[in-house]
Amino acid sequence: MNKDIRLSEFNPISECVVKKTMIKKPKYPVIDIHAHMGTLVLGQNYSALYDTSEYVQKLKELGVSHIVNLDGAFGQDLVRMKQKTKGFDDFISTFVWIDVSKMEDKDFDAWVIKHLHQAKQLGVKGIKMWKDISLAMKDTSGKYIAIDDERLDVVYETAGELDLPILMHIADPVAFFKPVDENNERFEELIANPSWSFCDPKYYTFDQLLKMQDHILKKFPNTKFILAHFGSYAENLAYVASRLDTYPNMYVDIAARVAELGRVPYSARKFFIKYADRILFGTDDTPLCLDEYLIYYRFLETADEYFPYCKEGQIPRQGRWNIYGIHLPDEVLKKIYYQNAEQLLGISIYDI
């Protein structure tokens, strides 16, 4: 008997004998509002890593009817991405980015307005703004650029005028802002990815980021915001509920947050039913990794107990726990799977 093993080697197998529902396809068509096909996750060489037609076919086999590719970028990168998705406009919607490096240029406002008008003419359906704006990028004074910096107001105003929803990733899991020690539930994940830790006085705190998020929602009521990863705070459903109650222009996606949501099934089920009109299906997956879909379907559709949120046999990468299904009613499933996204994107999957 070995009484001392490494944490990285500890992978207990549950002895619970529970129902196991294997779902190969969702009950209803799915629109994935949060997918990555470009440089953000796959790097500059993304175009050579996958064939778009094969990717689309695999998604269709998984019951996906439409995806939002968040990696449209801008300028020549947007042209390159549109070439990569050419011929699949009925299946792939693209969101563009904002070149925040231009923010201090005197013609930044004009650039943003022109960029977004041209993007809409190209069929772009929305805007993606990532956490690097507040947690990585600095202005010429050396200060981290706040996501609610008034110099970015032109982005939020123009998005509202053009009815382009903005999907914003503002804060990471709250554990990423806490000391990486024996009390941190994401310890292993942060040790494996030390750059993901923002527990440093040089960064904005988690609370500061949430206040910025509130500020934007309040200041631009005519702009629709999809707050990625369950409103930045999947660990605190009461907080997210209070924000949805306060800001009618706020929506959330479930991308990469089933691990958090599935461990509080009673609260999560009540939340999903109450806010069914404001929740969007998303995975955060890429063409190289489609493992999440079947787990998401099982979480949303079944009452299965205590099952892994990753592949069977893998050590959970986000935290050492299992999840439970929340067996949503059909009318709620339809809204989350595709109806809410149809409304925001201005599309109908049954017309395509």
C-alpha positions as CSV (number, residue, x, y, z in Angstrom):
1,M,0.0,0.0,0.0
2,N,1.4,3.3,-1.1
3,K,0.4,5.9,1.4
4,D,2.0,8.9,-0.4
5,I,1.2,9.5,-4.1
6,R,1.4,12.7,-6.2
7,L,-1.8,14.7,-6.6
8,S,-1.3,14.5,-10.3
9,E,-1.4,10.7,-10.1
10,F,-4.6,10.6,-8.0
11,N,-7.5,9.6,-10.1
12,P,-10.2,7.9,-8.0
13,I,-12.9,5.9,-9.7
14,S,-16.3,6.4,-8.2
15,E,-18.1,3.3,-6.9
16,C,-21.5,4.9,-7.2
17,V,-23.8,2.8,-9.4
18,V,-26.0,5.4,-11.2
19,K,-28.1,5.7,-14.3
20,K,-26.0,6.4,-17.4
21,T,-27.9,8.0,-20.3
22,M,-25.9,8.2,-23.5
23,I,-27.1,11.0,-25.8
24,K,-25.7,10.9,-29.4
25,K,-27.8,13.9,-30.6
26,P,-29.7,16.7,-28.8
27,K,-33.4,16.7,-28.7
28,Y,-33.6,19.8,-30.8
29,P,-31.3,21.6,-33.3
30,V,-28.4,23.4,-31.7
31,I,-26.8,26.8,-32.4
32,D,-23.4,27.0,-30.8
33,I,-22.9,30.7,-30.0
34,H,-19.3,30.3,-28.8
35,A,-16.9,28.5,-31.2
36,H,-13.3,29.3,-32.2
37,M,-12.0,28.7,-35.7
38,G,-9.1,31.1,-35.8
39,T,-6.0,32.5,-34.2
40,L,-7.3,33.1,-30.7
41,V,-7.1,29.4,-29.7
42,L,-5.5,27.7,-32.7
43,G,-2.7,30.2,-33.6
44,Q,-1.7,31.9,-36.9
45,N,-1.5,28.5,-38.7
46,Y,-5.1,27.7,-38.0
47,S,-6.1,27.5,-41.7
48,A,-3.9,24.4,-42.3
49,L,-5.1,22.6,-39.2
50,Y,-8.6,21.6,-40.4
51,D,-10.9,21.3,-43.4
52,T,-14.0,23.5,-43.0
53,S,-16.3,21.1,-44.8
54,E,-15.2,18.2,-42.6
55,Y,-15.6,20.3,-39.5
56,V,-19.2,21.3,-40.6
57,Q,-20.0,17.7,-41.3
58,K,-18.9,16.5,-37.9
59,L,-21.0,19.2,-36.3
60,K,-24.0,18.2,-38.2
61,E,-23.5,14.6,-37.1
62,L,-23.6,16.0,-33.5
63,G,-26.9,17.7,-34.1
64,V,-25.5,21.2,-34.5
65,S,-27.3,23.3,-37.1
66,H,-25.3,26.6,-36.8
67,I,-22.3,28.0,-35.1
68,V,-20.9,31.4,-34.3
69,N,-17.2,31.7,-35.1
70,L,-15.8,34.3,-32.7
71,D,-12.5,34.7,-34.6
72,G,-13.4,37.1,-37.4
73,A,-10.8,39.6,-36.2
74,F,-10.4,42.7,-38.6
75,G,-8.6,43.9,-41.7
76,Q,-6.8,41.2,-43.7
77,D,-7.4,38.7,-40.9
78,L,-11.1,39.1,-41.5
79,V,-10.6,38.6,-45.2
80,R,-8.6,35.4,-44.5
81,M,-11.3,34.1,-42.1
82,K,-14.1,34.8,-44.6
83,Q,-12.2,32.8,-47.2
84,K,-11.8,29.9,-44.7
85,T,-15.6,29.9,-44.1
86,K,-16.6,30.6,-47.8
87,G,-19.5,28.5,-48.9
88,F,-20.8,27.9,-45.4
89,D,-22.5,31.1,-44.7
90,D,-25.7,29.2,-44.0
91,F,-24.0,27.3,-41.2
92,I,-21.3,29.7,-39.8
93,S,-21.9,33.2,-38.5
94,T,-18.8,35.3,-37.8
95,F,-18.1,37.9,-35.1
96,V,-15.4,40.5,-35.6
97,W,-12.9,42.0,-33.2
98,I,-11.9,45.6,-32.4
99,D,-8.3,46.7,-33.0
100,V,-7.9,48.2,-29.5
101,S,-4.2,49.0,-30.3
102,K,-5.7,51.9,-32.4
103,M,-7.6,53.3,-29.4
104,E,-5.3,56.3,-28.9
105,D,-5.3,57.2,-32.5
106,K,-7.2,60.4,-33.3
107,D,-9.2,58.7,-36.0
108,F,-10.1,55.6,-33.8
109,D,-13.8,56.5,-33.7
110,A,-13.9,56.8,-37.5
111,W,-12.1,53.5,-37.9
112,V,-14.5,51.7,-35.6
113,I,-17.6,53.0,-37.4
114,K,-16.2,52.2,-40.8
115,H,-15.0,48.7,-39.7
116,L,-18.3,47.7,-38.2
117,H,-20.4,49.1,-41.0
118,Q,-18.3,47.2,-43.6
119,A,-18.4,44.1,-41.4
120,K,-22.2,44.1,-41.3
121,Q,-22.2,44.5,-45.1
122,L,-20.1,41.4,-45.3
123,G,-22.7,39.5,-43.3
124,V,-20.9,39.6,-39.9
125,K,-23.4,39.0,-37.1
126,G,-21.7,40.5,-34.0
127,I,-18.6,41.6,-32.2
128,K,-16.3,39.6,-29.8
129,M,-14.4,41.4,-27.1
130,W,-11.9,39.3,-25.1
131,K,-10.4,39.5,-21.6
132,D,-7.0,40.6,-23.0
133,I,-8.4,44.2,-23.2
134,S,-8.4,44.4,-19.4
135,L,-5.9,41.8,-18.4
136,A,-3.2,42.0,-21.0
137,M,-3.3,45.1,-23.1
138,K,-1.9,48.4,-21.9
139,D,-2.1,52.0,-23.2
140,T,0.8,54.3,-23.8
141,S,0.8,55.3,-20.2
142,G,1.5,51.7,-19.2
143,K,-1.9,51.2,-17.6
144,Y,-4.1,48.2,-18.3
145,I,-7.0,49.2,-20.6
146,A,-10.3,48.9,-18.8
147,I,-13.1,47.3,-20.8
148,D,-15.3,50.2,-19.8
149,D,-12.7,52.9,-20.9
150,E,-14.7,55.7,-22.4
151,R,-12.5,55.6,-25.5
152,L,-14.3,52.4,-26.3
153,D,-17.7,53.9,-26.1
154,V,-17.8,54.2,-29.9
155,V,-17.7,50.4,-30.1
156,Y,-20.7,50.0,-27.8
157,E,-22.7,52.8,-29.3
158,T,-22.1,51.7,-32.9
159,A,-23.0,48.1,-32.0
160,G,-26.3,49.2,-30.7
161,E,-27.0,51.3,-33.8
162,L,-26.2,48.4,-36.1
163,D,-28.0,45.8,-33.9
164,L,-24.8,43.8,-33.6
165,P,-24.7,41.9,-30.3
166,I,-21.4,42.0,-28.4
167,L,-20.1,38.7,-26.9
168,M,-17.8,39.8,-24.1
169,H,-15.4,37.7,-22.1
170,I,-14.4,39.9,-19.2
171,A,-13.4,37.9,-16.1
172,D,-12.1,34.3,-15.7
173,P,-13.2,31.9,-13.0
174,V,-13.0,33.6,-9.6
175,A,-10.4,31.1,-8.4
176,F,-8.0,32.5,-11.0
177,F,-7.9,35.7,-9.0
178,K,-7.1,34.0,-5.7
179,P,-3.8,32.6,-4.4
180,V,-2.7,29.4,-6.0
181,D,-2.5,27.4,-2.8
182,E,-4.0,24.3,-1.1
183,N,-7.4,26.1,-0.8
184,N,-7.8,26.9,-4.5
185,E,-10.2,24.5,-6.1
186,R,-8.5,25.1,-9.5
187,F,-5.0,24.4,-8.1
188,E,-4.0,21.7,-10.6
189,E,-5.3,23.7,-13.6
190,L,-3.4,26.8,-12.5
191,I,-0.2,24.9,-11.8
192,A,-0.4,23.5,-15.3
193,N,-1.2,26.9,-16.8
194,P,0.5,29.5,-14.6
195,S,-0.3,32.4,-17.0
196,W,-4.0,31.9,-16.2
197,S,-3.5,33.2,-12.7
198,F,-4.4,36.8,-12.1
199,C,-3.7,36.9,-8.4
200,D,-1.3,39.8,-8.6
201,P,-1.7,43.5,-7.6
202,K,-0.8,44.6,-11.1
203,Y,-4.1,43.2,-12.5
204,Y,-7.6,44.4,-12.0
205,T,-9.3,42.4,-9.3
206,F,-12.3,40.1,-10.0
207,D,-14.6,42.6,-8.3
208,Q,-13.2,45.5,-10.3
209,L,-13.9,43.6,-13.6
210,L,-17.5,42.9,-12.5
211,K,-18.0,46.6,-11.8
212,M,-16.7,47.4,-15.3
213,Q,-19.2,44.9,-16.6
214,D,-22.1,46.5,-14.8
215,H,-21.0,50.0,-15.9
216,I,-21.1,48.9,-19.6
217,L,-24.5,47.2,-19.3
218,K,-26.0,50.3,-17.6
219,K,-24.4,52.9,-19.9
220,F,-25.5,51.2,-23.2
221,P,-29.0,49.9,-22.7
222,N,-29.7,49.8,-26.4
223,T,-26.8,47.4,-27.1
224,K,-27.2,43.6,-26.6
225,F,-24.4,42.0,-24.6
226,I,-23.8,38.3,-24.4
227,L,-21.6,37.8,-21.3
228,A,-19.5,34.8,-22.0
229,H,-19.0,31.9,-19.5
230,F,-22.3,32.5,-17.7
231,G,-22.0,36.2,-17.0
232,S,-18.4,35.9,-15.7
233,Y,-19.5,34.3,-12.4
234,A,-21.0,30.8,-12.9
235,E,-19.9,30.0,-9.3
236,N,-22.5,32.5,-8.0
237,L,-25.9,32.1,-9.6
238,A,-27.6,34.5,-7.2
239,Y,-25.2,37.2,-8.5
240,V,-25.9,36.5,-12.2
241,A,-29.6,36.4,-11.5
242,S,-29.4,39.9,-9.9
243,R,-27.6,41.2,-13.0
244,L,-30.2,39.7,-15.4
245,D,-32.9,41.2,-13.3
246,T,-31.2,44.6,-13.5
247,Y,-30.1,44.7,-17.1
248,P,-32.6,43.6,-19.8
249,N,-29.9,43.9,-22.5
250,M,-27.8,41.2,-20.8
251,Y,-27.6,37.5,-22.0
252,V,-25.2,34.7,-20.9
253,D,-23.8,31.7,-22.6
254,I,-22.9,28.4,-20.9
255,A,-19.6,27.9,-22.8
256,A,-16.9,26.1,-20.7
257,R,-19.0,26.4,-17.5
258,V,-20.9,23.1,-17.3
259,A,-18.4,22.0,-14.7
260,E,-19.6,24.8,-12.4
261,L,-23.3,24.6,-13.2
262,G,-23.5,20.9,-13.0
263,R,-22.4,20.7,-9.4
264,V,-25.3,22.8,-8.2
265,P,-28.1,21.1,-10.1
266,Y,-31.0,22.2,-7.9
267,S,-30.1,25.9,-8.2
268,A,-29.1,25.6,-11.8
269,R,-32.3,24.0,-12.9
270,K,-34.4,26.7,-11.2
271,F,-32.1,29.4,-12.8
272,F,-32.4,27.9,-16.3
273,I,-36.1,27.7,-16.1
274,K,-36.6,31.2,-14.8
275,Y,-34.1,32.9,-17.2
276,A,-34.8,30.6,-20.2
277,D,-35.1,33.6,-22.5
278,R,-31.6,34.9,-21.6
279,I,-29.4,31.8,-21.8
280,L,-27.5,30.7,-24.9
281,F,-25.9,27.4,-25.8
282,G,-22.1,27.6,-26.3
283,T,-19.1,25.3,-25.9
284,D,-15.8,27.2,-26.5
285,D,-14.8,24.3,-28.8
286,T,-12.6,24.4,-31.9
287,P,-12.5,22.2,-35.0
288,L,-9.8,20.1,-33.3
289,C,-11.8,19.3,-30.2
290,L,-15.5,18.5,-30.3
291,D,-15.6,16.4,-27.0
292,E,-17.9,18.8,-25.1
293,Y,-21.1,18.5,-27.0
294,L,-22.4,15.1,-25.8
295,I,-21.6,16.1,-22.2
296,Y,-23.5,19.4,-22.6
297,Y,-26.5,17.5,-24.0
298,R,-26.4,15.0,-21.1
299,F,-26.2,17.9,-18.6
300,L,-29.1,19.8,-20.1
301,E,-31.5,16.9,-21.0
302,T,-31.0,14.1,-18.4
303,A,-31.5,13.6,-14.7
304,D,-28.3,11.5,-14.5
305,E,-26.3,11.8,-11.3
306,Y,-22.7,12.2,-10.5
307,F,-21.0,11.9,-13.9
308,P,-17.8,13.4,-15.2
309,Y,-17.8,16.7,-17.1
310,C,-14.9,15.4,-19.2
311,K,-14.1,12.1,-21.0
312,E,-14.5,9.0,-18.8
313,G,-11.2,8.1,-17.2
314,Q,-9.6,11.6,-17.6
315,I,-8.6,13.6,-14.5
316,P,-11.0,16.5,-14.4
317,R,-9.1,19.6,-15.6
318,Q,-11.1,22.3,-13.9
319,G,-11.7,20.8,-10.5
320,R,-12.1,17.5,-8.8
321,W,-15.8,17.0,-8.8
322,N,-18.5,15.4,-10.9
323,I,-21.8,16.9,-12.2
324,Y,-25.5,16.2,-12.3
325,G,-28.0,16.6,-15.1
326,I,-30.7,19.3,-14.8
327,H,-33.4,17.6,-17.1
328,L,-34.9,20.8,-18.5
329,P,-38.4,20.9,-19.9
330,D,-38.7,20.9,-23.7
331,E,-39.8,24.5,-24.0
332,V,-36.7,25.6,-22.1
333,L,-34.4,23.3,-24.1
334,K,-35.7,24.8,-27.4
335,K,-34.9,28.4,-26.2
336,I,-31.4,27.5,-25.0
337,Y,-30.5,25.3,-27.9
338,Y,-31.5,27.6,-30.7
339,Q,-34.4,30.0,-30.3
340,N,-32.6,32.6,-28.3
341,A,-29.7,32.6,-30.6
342,E,-32.0,32.9,-33.7
343,Q,-33.5,36.0,-32.2
344,L,-30.1,37.6,-31.4
345,L,-28.5,36.7,-34.7
346,G,-31.6,37.5,-36.8
347,I,-31.6,34.0,-38.5
348,S,-33.9,31.0,-38.6
349,I,-32.3,27.6,-38.8
350,Y,-35.4,26.2,-40.4
351,D,-35.1,28.7,-43.3
352,I,-31.5,27.9,-44.1
